[in-house]
Amino acid sequence: MSFLTVAGVMVRRWYVVLVAVLCASSIGYLWMRDGGCYSAATTVSFTLPARAALLPDSGRDDASVIAFAGSVAGEINNGREPATYASNDAPLYGVGVRQGVLVAIPNTGGQWSAMFSRADIEIQIVGRTREWVERTQRETIQKVFEVSRQRQGAAYTDPQKYITPTVMPLTGGIQQVTVGRPAQMMAFAALMAAALLAGGWGAVIVDRGLAGRRPRDERSAA
């Protein structure tokens, strides 16, 4: 079927194309109205007793401390395995989440093996409002500290004996994630192109269906 033939069918069955364009326009309108979301990625680091998190001998690369951080993250996740990722550039909103919490452990391994080099827990939070993200961030960090205290029991009475969780500096900020107007217009144009393709395909199907019914109707009338 040539382009001119398809164009003729689209003109003849214009109502099918119109429905496809109206549906795409509704989706595009919702996209354009979307004010974005708010995101926060807070890192809680675990160190050996009475050590500073930013010093080389803090114990953040100690296997036992890393294992302890993993157990705390597992409890924060309600017993599920903590999420792992190979890159820090893996935002939660990048997979389409607009409200949720992800507790992850940085994984420096490859595709087939996991390797945890630091006793860090990253808490990623995405929400529609800054207030919700801020409140969830505060409650999740508090829960990390509480679980850490509970897991160490009596040792927590002596600061020289317990593993210390610390919120890393400059990781508690909340940023607003929005899509620029040029990107929105490009997405809208792509959506309209897809609507025209879908409308043309639908118009061809409807046209063939009606054309097949016409001979039967004529035979019945005869």
Backbone as CSV, one residue per row, in Angstrom:
resi,resn,N_x,N_y,N_z,CA_x,CA_y,CA_z,C_x,C_y,C_z
1,MET,0.853,-1.197,0.000,0.000,0.000,0.000,0.885,1.242,0.000
2,SER,0.696,2.134,-0.960,1.536,3.316,-1.096,1.148,4.390,-0.088
3,PHE,2.030,5.371,0.028,1.781,6.471,0.956,0.526,7.242,0.563
4,LEU,0.344,7.483,-0.751,-0.831,8.225,-1.199,-2.120,7.474,-0.896
5,THR,-2.054,6.140,-1.018,-3.245,5.336,-0.708,-3.595,5.443,0.773
6,VAL,-2.559,5.343,1.625,-2.789,5.462,3.071,-3.309,6.846,3.418
7,ALA,-2.724,7.881,2.776,-3.185,9.241,3.036,-4.654,9.400,2.641
8,GLY,-5.037,8.790,1.530,-6.424,8.856,1.112,-7.357,8.171,2.094
9,VAL,-6.919,7.027,2.613,-7.727,6.315,3.608,-7.855,7.151,4.883
10,MET,-6.756,7.808,5.290,-6.799,8.640,6.500,-7.757,9.803,6.323
11,VAL,-7.817,10.367,5.111,-8.761,11.453,4.857,-10.188,10.926,4.874
12,ARG,-10.393,9.751,4.280,-11.736,9.164,4.198,-12.232,8.731,5.578
13,ARG,-11.335,8.199,6.380,-11.699,7.759,7.732,-11.087,8.712,8.761
14,TRP,-11.325,9.984,8.551,-10.701,11.014,9.382,-11.065,10.899,10.856
15,TYR,-12.226,10.362,11.151,-12.671,10.268,12.542,-11.801,9.318,13.357
16,VAL,-11.251,8.279,12.691,-10.358,7.367,13.407,-9.066,8.084,13.783
17,VAL,-8.532,8.848,12.841,-7.316,9.615,13.109,-7.574,10.660,14.190
18,LEU,-8.749,11.262,14.154,-9.089,12.283,15.143,-9.119,11.700,16.551
19,VAL,-9.679,10.505,16.696,-9.711,9.858,18.011,-8.295,9.613,18.535
20,ALA,-7.403,9.133,17.655,-6.022,8.870,18.066,-5.313,10.159,18.485
21,VAL,-5.534,11.228,17.714,-4.894,12.505,18.039,-5.437,13.079,19.339
22,LEU,-6.753,12.951,19.568,-7.349,13.461,20.811,-6.817,12.695,22.022
23,CYS,-6.678,11.386,21.896,-6.131,10.590,23.002,-4.687,11.001,23.303
24,ALA,-3.889,11.170,22.239,-2.498,11.582,22.431,-2.426,12.989,23.012
25,SER,-3.316,13.863,22.596,-3.326,15.232,23.124,-3.653,15.239,24.613
26,SER,-4.568,14.367,25.028,-4.906,14.281,26.455,-3.698,13.832,27.269
27,ILE,-2.994,12.822,26.779,-1.793,12.362,27.473,-0.733,13.456,27.498
28,GLY,-0.560,14.130,26.361,0.420,15.215,26.305,0.073,16.358,27.234
29,TYR,-1.213,16.643,27.376,-1.643,17.714,28.278,-1.290,17.376,29.720
30,LEU,-1.490,16.114,30.092,-1.126,15.694,31.448,0.374,15.797,31.644
31,TRP,1.147,15.447,30.628,2.604,15.579,30.721,3.018,17.040,30.920
32,MET,2.402,17.916,30.145,2.770,19.324,30.223,2.402,19.931,31.574
33,ARG,1.343,19.406,32.176,0.917,19.921,33.476,1.756,19.378,34.627
34,ASP,2.476,18.318,34.374,3.269,17.695,35.425,4.347,18.665,35.897
35,GLY,4.268,19.029,37.175,5.229,19.982,37.734,6.520,19.351,38.185
36,GLY,6.772,18.119,37.808,8.006,17.462,38.223,7.862,16.831,39.593
37,CYS,8.979,16.602,40.247,8.966,15.979,41.562,10.167,16.485,42.349
38,TYR,10.236,16.047,43.601,11.351,16.411,44.475,12.119,15.147,44.826
39,SER,13.426,15.268,44.891,14.275,14.104,45.108,15.361,14.418,46.125
40,ALA,15.702,13.404,46.909,16.787,13.517,47.879,17.560,12.203,47.903
41,ALA,18.879,12.298,48.008,19.732,11.114,48.107,20.692,11.328,49.273
42,THR,20.362,10.725,50.403,21.130,10.909,51.632,21.987,9.681,51.898
43,THR,23.257,9.904,52.207,24.183,8.810,52.485,24.455,8.737,53.979
44,VAL,24.220,7.565,54.550,24.564,7.298,55.951,25.747,6.353,55.951
45,SER,26.846,6.789,56.561,28.075,6.006,56.571,28.303,5.411,57.955
46,PHE,28.770,4.158,57.985,29.057,3.464,59.241,30.571,3.366,59.412
47,THR,31.040,3.709,60.594,32.480,3.705,60.869,32.782,2.891,62.117
48,LEU,34.062,2.559,62.274,34.518,1.861,63.479,34.329,2.756,64.701
49,PRO,34.325,2.198,65.899,34.110,2.997,67.110,35.047,4.198,67.193
50,ALA,34.467,5.345,67.488,35.214,6.585,67.733,36.098,6.973,66.553
51,ARG,35.632,6.743,65.327,36.382,7.146,64.146,35.566,8.174,63.354
52,ALA,36.271,9.020,62.633,35.610,10.018,61.803,35.377,9.450,60.407
53,ALA,34.200,9.703,59.868,33.829,9.099,58.586,34.691,9.581,57.437
54,LEU,35.230,10.784,57.522,35.984,11.344,56.408,37.474,11.037,56.473
55,LEU,37.926,10.316,57.473,39.341,9.951,57.577,39.582,8.585,56.938
56,PRO,40.772,8.351,56.403,41.060,7.070,55.729,40.922,5.851,56.632
57,ASP,41.220,6.000,57.923,41.166,4.857,58.839,39.832,4.768,59.579
58,SER,38.751,5.197,58.919,37.452,5.209,59.585,36.836,3.820,59.702
59,GLY,37.323,2.864,58.887,36.747,1.527,58.905,35.584,1.355,57.962
60,ARG,35.358,2.317,57.077,34.254,2.202,56.119,34.490,1.077,55.122
61,ASP,35.771,0.664,54.974,36.089,-0.441,54.058,36.320,-1.751,54.802
62,ASP,35.983,-1.772,56.080,36.127,-2.987,56.887,34.970,-3.938,56.579
63,ALA,35.276,-5.223,56.357,34.253,-6.195,55.957,33.146,-6.322,57.003
64,SER,33.508,-6.305,58.271,32.496,-6.459,59.318,31.581,-5.244,59.389
65,VAL,32.151,-4.066,59.177,31.335,-2.851,59.203,30.414,-2.814,57.987
66,ILE,30.931,-3.245,56.844,30.098,-3.295,55.634,28.949,-4.275,55.828
67,ALA,29.229,-5.426,56.424,28.185,-6.409,56.686,27.137,-5.853,57.648
68,PHE,27.598,-5.093,58.633,26.658,-4.493,59.575,25.755,-3.491,58.868
69,ALA,26.332,-2.681,57.976,25.532,-1.720,57.222,24.491,-2.443,56.366
70,GLY,24.888,-3.583,55.772,23.943,-4.350,54.971,22.797,-4.902,55.792
71,SER,23.087,-5.334,57.021,22.019,-5.858,57.875,21.053,-4.764,58.294
72,VAL,21.582,-3.568,58.548,20.706,-2.443,58.895,19.819,-2.073,57.704
73,ALA,20.430,-2.025,56.510,19.651,-1.707,55.315,18.569,-2.749,55.069
74,GLY,18.884,-4.021,55.329,17.894,-5.073,55.150,16.704,-4.906,56.069
75,GLU,16.957,-4.483,57.299,15.844,-4.283,58.229,15.016,-3.061,57.840
76,ILE,15.672,-2.026,57.333,14.930,-0.854,56.867,14.021,-1.244,55.709
77,ASN,14.463,-2.205,54.898,13.663,-2.696,53.761,12.681,-3.783,54.165
78,ASN,12.386,-3.896,55.454,11.429,-4.889,55.954,11.868,-6.324,55.647
79,GLY,13.165,-6.570,55.771,13.678,-7.920,55.586,14.064,-8.267,54.169
80,ARG,13.753,-7.401,53.211,14.126,-7.670,51.823,15.590,-7.334,51.591
81,GLU,16.159,-7.954,50.568,17.543,-7.678,50.213,17.681,-6.219,49.790
82,PRO,18.660,-5.490,50.360,18.825,-4.086,49.971,19.149,-3.956,48.489
83,ALA,18.614,-2.946,47.878,18.907,-2.706,46.465,20.371,-2.346,46.292
84,THR,20.959,-2.779,45.204,22.353,-2.473,44.908,22.446,-1.839,43.534
85,TYR,23.449,-1.025,43.311,23.659,-0.406,42.024,25.148,-0.197,41.821
86,ALA,25.563,-0.159,40.577,26.977,-0.050,40.248,27.424,1.388,40.049
87,SER,26.503,2.319,40.001,26.862,3.709,39.764,26.036,4.608,40.654
88,ASN,26.642,5.704,41.106,25.904,6.675,41.890,24.905,7.451,41.042
89,ASP,25.114,7.427,39.718,24.212,8.144,38.815,23.036,7.260,38.432
90,ALA,22.324,6.782,39.427,21.168,5.916,39.185,19.992,6.436,39.998
91,PRO,19.427,7.580,39.612,18.356,8.174,40.404,17.078,7.368,40.344
92,LEU,16.352,7.392,41.443,15.105,6.635,41.529,14.069,7.184,40.560
93,TYR,14.032,8.504,40.385,13.049,9.084,39.470,13.359,8.756,38.020
94,GLY,14.578,8.276,37.748,14.941,7.937,36.380,14.212,6.727,35.830
95,VAL,13.610,5.923,36.699,12.858,4.750,36.247,11.355,4.995,36.309
96,GLY,10.973,6.260,36.450,9.556,6.598,36.406,8.871,6.687,37.754
97,VAL,9.596,6.460,38.846,8.991,6.550,40.179,8.786,8.015,40.535
98,ARG,7.608,8.357,40.989,7.317,9.729,41.379,7.044,9.866,42.868
99,GLN,6.896,8.773,43.563,6.787,8.816,45.021,7.204,7.458,45.577
100,GLY,8.297,7.443,46.306,8.787,6.187,46.850,10.119,6.362,47.541
101,VAL,10.582,5.270,48.165,11.838,5.261,48.913,12.652,4.057,48.472
102,LEU,13.940,4.256,48.258,14.856,3.182,47.895,16.061,3.234,48.816
103,VAL,16.294,2.151,49.535,17.478,2.022,50.393,18.477,1.143,49.667
104,ALA,19.632,1.684,49.328,20.581,0.984,48.466,21.974,0.983,49.078
105,ILE,22.781,0.016,48.654,24.178,-0.084,49.053,25.030,0.033,47.793
106,PRO,25.973,0.969,47.746,26.815,1.101,46.548,27.567,-0.186,46.240
107,ASN,27.478,-0.618,45.004,28.104,-1.863,44.564,29.118,-1.528,43.472
108,THR,30.377,-1.786,43.744,31.440,-1.469,42.779,31.835,-2.676,41.944
109,GLY,31.070,-3.755,42.028,31.365,-4.946,41.246,30.875,-4.817,39.820
110,GLY,31.023,-5.886,39.062,30.592,-5.906,37.676,29.225,-6.520,37.509
111,GLN,28.977,-7.011,36.290,27.656,-7.558,35.969,27.396,-8.878,36.684
112,TRP,28.447,-9.676,36.879,28.264,-11.027,37.407,28.634,-11.177,38.864
113,SER,29.177,-10.144,39.486,29.565,-10.262,40.890,29.357,-8.935,41.597
114,ALA,29.025,-9.025,42.868,28.818,-7.824,43.675,30.048,-7.578,44.545
115,MET,30.390,-6.319,44.705,31.527,-5.955,45.545,31.165,-4.668,46.291
116,PHE,31.182,-4.760,47.594,30.828,-3.615,48.429,32.100,-3.107,49.098
117,SER,32.517,-1.925,48.693,33.788,-1.380,49.172,33.630,-0.377,50.303
118,ARG,32.403,0.061,50.567,32.187,1.040,51.630,30.959,0.660,52.446
119,ALA,31.024,0.964,53.707,29.896,0.700,54.609,28.945,1.889,54.570
120,ASP,28.344,2.090,53.407,27.440,3.221,53.206,26.053,2.723,52.832
121,ILE,25.066,3.450,53.257,23.685,3.224,52.856,23.190,4.510,52.217
122,GLU,22.675,4.408,51.015,22.099,5.582,50.370,20.587,5.469,50.392
123,ILE,19.960,6.509,50.885,18.506,6.560,50.986,18.005,7.519,49.913
124,GLN,17.408,6.967,48.870,16.838,7.795,47.811,15.339,7.942,48.035
125,ILE,14.884,9.175,47.976,13.472,9.479,48.211,12.969,10.359,47.080
126,VAL,11.835,10.006,46.529,11.194,10.798,45.478,9.755,11.054,45.902
127,GLY,9.320,12.287,45.769,7.952,12.623,46.147,7.427,13.802,45.358
128,ARG,6.121,13.972,45.410,5.482,15.059,44.678,5.687,16.406,45.357
129,THR,5.856,16.410,46.682,6.011,17.664,47.412,7.299,17.635,48.218
130,ARG,7.863,18.824,48.437,9.079,18.934,49.240,8.820,18.519,50.683
131,GLU,7.629,18.846,51.196,7.304,18.510,52.586,7.316,17.002,52.802
132,TRP,6.731,16.253,51.845,6.693,14.798,51.996,8.090,14.209,51.943
133,VAL,8.916,14.682,51.031,10.285,14.183,50.925,11.064,14.505,52.186
134,GLU,10.930,15.706,52.683,11.660,16.107,53.890,11.240,15.280,55.098
135,ARG,9.927,15.049,55.250,9.443,14.266,56.378,9.886,12.813,56.267
136,THR,9.776,12.239,55.075,10.196,10.846,54.880,11.696,10.689,55.076
137,GLN,12.453,11.655,54.615,13.912,11.621,54.800,14.258,11.617,56.288
138,ARG,13.640,12.487,57.047,13.909,12.579,58.484,13.517,11.289,59.201
139,GLU,12.358,10.733,58.845,11.905,9.510,59.518,12.786,8.310,59.152
140,THR,13.229,8.223,57.900,14.055,7.087,57.484,15.433,7.147,58.123
141,ILE,16.029,8.333,58.183,17.332,8.467,58.842,17.217,8.117,60.322
142,GLN,16.152,8.576,60.958,15.946,8.251,62.361,15.809,6.741,62.565
143,LYS,15.140,6.079,61.623,14.985,4.634,61.724,16.317,3.919,61.559
144,VAL,17.184,4.422,60.679,18.513,3.837,60.519,19.291,3.914,61.824
145,PHE,19.251,5.049,62.502,19.960,5.214,63.768,19.362,4.309,64.848
146,GLU,18.028,4.187,64.858,17.386,3.338,65.863,17.735,1.869,65.653
147,VAL,17.712,1.400,64.406,18.052,0.004,64.121,19.510,-0.264,64.475
148,SER,20.384,0.681,64.165,21.796,0.530,64.509,21.979,0.406,66.014
149,ARG,21.258,1.214,66.748,21.355,1.153,68.213,20.824,-0.184,68.742
150,GLN,19.677,-0.627,68.231,19.079,-1.867,68.707,19.953,-3.079,68.407
151,ARG,20.598,-3.107,67.242,21.407,-4.259,66.851,22.697,-4.378,67.667
152,GLN,23.117,-3.278,68.257,24.355,-3.331,69.039,24.109,-3.443,70.537
153,GLY,22.878,-3.305,70.927,22.492,-3.581,72.302,23.268,-2.793,73.334
154,ALA,23.788,-3.513,74.335,24.451,-2.877,75.476,25.719,-2.138,75.077
155,ALA,26.325,-2.523,73.966,27.558,-1.857,73.553,27.325,-0.384,73.240
156,TYR,26.065,-0.016,72.989,25.784,1.354,72.607,25.921,2.313,73.782
157,THR,26.072,1.795,74.998,26.266,2.669,76.156,27.679,3.214,76.223
158,ASP,28.612,2.642,75.490,30.002,3.084,75.482,30.389,3.512,74.063
159,PRO,30.589,4.807,73.822,30.921,5.276,72.473,32.196,4.678,71.908
160,GLN,33.031,4.088,72.748,34.291,3.511,72.278,34.118,2.090,71.741
161,LYS,32.904,1.567,71.774,32.705,0.172,71.410,31.729,-0.043,70.256
162,TYR,30.924,0.931,69.921,29.886,0.658,68.935,30.207,1.305,67.581
163,ILE,29.689,0.657,66.532,29.799,1.192,65.174,28.912,2.424,65.062
164,THR,29.466,3.464,64.494,28.783,4.754,64.502,28.203,5.100,63.130
165,PRO,26.898,5.350,63.048,26.314,5.845,61.789,26.412,7.370,61.731
166,THR,26.750,7.877,60.562,26.898,9.320,60.383,26.285,9.731,59.049
167,VAL,25.493,10.773,59.078,24.962,11.327,57.836,26.077,12.134,57.179
168,MET,26.452,11.738,55.967,27.554,12.386,55.285,27.196,13.819,54.917
169,PRO,28.154,14.734,55.061,27.881,16.140,54.727,27.497,16.314,53.256
170,LEU,26.655,17.303,53.023,26.245,17.702,51.675,25.422,16.645,50.939
171,THR,24.879,15.667,51.668,24.045,14.656,51.017,22.586,14.734,51.454
172,GLY,22.238,15.724,52.228,20.867,15.802,52.732,19.987,16.774,51.989
173,GLY,20.510,17.351,50.897,19.737,18.347,50.179,18.586,17.750,49.391
174,ILE,17.574,18.567,49.151,16.396,18.171,48.369,16.366,19.029,47.111
175,GLN,16.265,18.387,45.965,16.249,19.108,44.704,14.944,18.858,43.959
176,GLN,14.537,19.853,43.208,13.349,19.713,42.386,13.757,19.256,40.998
177,VAL,13.086,18.221,40.514,13.384,17.642,39.206,12.260,18.019,38.256
178,THR,12.596,18.789,37.236,11.601,19.208,36.259,12.148,18.979,34.850
179,VAL,11.244,18.921,33.908,11.608,18.761,32.501,11.526,20.120,31.824
180,GLY,12.566,20.489,31.091,12.588,21.769,30.399,11.558,21.842,29.286
181,ARG,11.200,23.070,28.915,10.193,23.260,27.878,10.609,22.681,26.528
182,PRO,11.869,22.830,26.088,12.247,22.197,24.808,12.060,20.682,24.813
183,ALA,12.436,20.043,25.932,12.267,18.590,26.010,10.791,18.214,25.999
184,GLN,9.959,19.024,26.662,8.523,18.753,26.644,7.953,18.866,25.233
185,MET,8.381,19.889,24.492,7.880,20.080,23.134,8.336,18.937,22.225
186,MET,9.573,18.481,22.389,10.047,17.355,21.587,9.253,16.091,21.896
187,ALA,8.983,15.872,23.179,8.200,14.702,23.557,6.774,14.799,23.010
188,PHE,6.210,15.997,23.042,4.852,16.178,22.525,4.808,15.933,21.023
189,ALA,5.828,16.419,20.306,5.885,16.196,18.860,6.015,14.711,18.539
190,ALA,6.842,14.008,19.312,6.978,12.565,19.105,5.667,11.846,19.394
191,LEU,4.946,12.320,20.409,3.656,11.717,20.749,2.648,11.933,19.628
192,MET,2.635,13.112,19.029,1.728,13.386,17.926,2.068,12.531,16.700
193,ALA,3.370,12.360,16.451,3.769,11.512,15.325,3.300,10.077,15.540
194,ALA,3.447,9.593,16.768,2.976,8.242,17.070,1.458,8.147,16.941
195,ALA,0.762,9.218,17.313,-0.706,9.222,17.194,-1.135,9.167,15.735
196,LEU,-0.427,9.890,14.861,-0.762,9.849,13.436,-0.507,8.464,12.844
197,LEU,0.594,7.840,13.255,0.868,6.487,12.775,-0.209,5.511,13.244
198,ALA,-0.544,5.602,14.545,-1.575,4.712,15.076,-2.926,5.003,14.433
199,GLY,-3.237,6.308,14.226,-4.500,6.656,13.590,-4.571,6.180,12.149
200,GLY,-3.432,6.280,11.422,-3.411,5.781,10.046,-3.605,4.282,9.978
201,TRP,-2.937,3.562,10.894,-3.097,2.103,10.946,-4.544,1.735,11.264
202,GLY,-5.147,2.452,12.232,-6.535,2.180,12.576,-7.483,2.511,11.442
203,ALA,-7.190,3.607,10.723,-8.047,3.980,9.596,-8.015,2.929,8.497
204,VAL,-6.835,2.363,8.230,-6.724,1.309,7.215,-7.533,0.088,7.626
205,ILE,-7.438,-0.298,8.899,-8.180,-1.473,9.379,-9.689,-1.235,9.269
206,VAL,-10.146,-0.054,9.698,-11.576,0.251,9.622,-12.045,0.282,8.170
207,ASP,-11.229,0.883,7.307,-11.611,0.971,5.900,-11.722,-0.410,5.266
208,ARG,-10.765,-1.283,5.577,-10.823,-2.640,5.022,-12.021,-3.400,5.575
209,GLY,-12.308,-3.193,6.856,-13.450,-3.873,7.442,-14.764,-3.432,6.815
210,LEU,-14.905,-2.125,6.604,-16.133,-1.632,5.966,-16.226,-2.051,4.504
211,ALA,-15.063,-2.092,3.819,-15.074,-2.522,2.424,-15.447,-3.995,2.299
212,GLY,-15.063,-4.815,3.263,-15.418,-6.221,3.236,-16.884,-6.452,3.522
213,ARG,-17.486,-5.570,4.311,-18.907,-5.720,4.627,-19.808,-5.301,3.478
214,ARG,-19.331,-4.368,2.649,-20.187,-3.836,1.592,-20.641,-4.901,0.599
215,PRO,-19.752,-5.784,0.068,-20.235,-6.836,-0.865,-21.244,-7.769,-0.209
216,ARG,-21.050,-8.080,1.066,-22.000,-8.969,1.748,-23.352,-8.307,1.863
217,ASP,-23.344,-7.005,2.179,-24.612,-6.285,2.303,-25.320,-6.226,0.956
218,GLU,-24.537,-6.036,-0.141,-25.147,-5.977,-1.462,-25.746,-7.312,-1.857
219,ARG,-25.041,-8.434,-1.536,-25.583,-9.759,-1.836,-26.829,-10.039,-1.042
220,SER,-26.855,-9.600,0.228,-28.044,-9.811,1.056,-29.221,-9.041,0.514
221,ALA,-28.983,-7.796,0.040,-30.057,-6.995,-0.502,-30.615,-7.597,-1.790
222,ALA,-29.690,-8.162,-2.600,-30.139,-8.789,-3.851,-30.959,-10.030,-3.563
